[in-house]
Amino acid sequence: MENNSDSLVTVLTASLIHEIHIAKTLLASKGINSYVFDENIMTTIGTAYVDGYKLEVSSKDLEKAKQILAEIETDDN
């Protein structure tokens, strides 16, 4: 059986792509690789069907990534 300890998991879903890119840049600055999913779906079927863009990280980085993004959210309020 394959070890899924390093699988990708969604850390953020946003309806605006620039929010995903800001989060991706922030995570990269802290040494966490992340990957954007559904970025090109708008050009394929239009924005009416986009449920949200997804930013995914390795499952081993999930808790750290959540903490980093939560700190930014707290700073905004």
PERARA-V67154 format. One record per backbone hydrogen bond with DSSP energy under -1.0 kcal/mol. NH is the residue of the N-H (numbers start at 1). CO is the residue of the C=O. Records with the same first field share a line. If there is no record, write none. Layout:
NH = CO + CO
This chain:
7 = 4
9 = 57
11 = 55
12 = 55
14 = 53
21 = 17
22 = 18
23 = 19
24 = 20
25 = 21
26 = 22
27 = 23
28 = 24
29 = 25
31 = 28
32 = 27
35 = 56
37 = 54
45 = 41
46 = 42
49 = 46
50 = 47
53 = 14
54 = 37
55 = 12
56 = 35
57 = 9
59 = 7
61 = 58
65 = 61
66 = 62
67 = 63
68 = 64
69 = 65
70 = 66
71 = 67
72 = 68
73 = 69
74 = 70
75 = 71
76 = 72
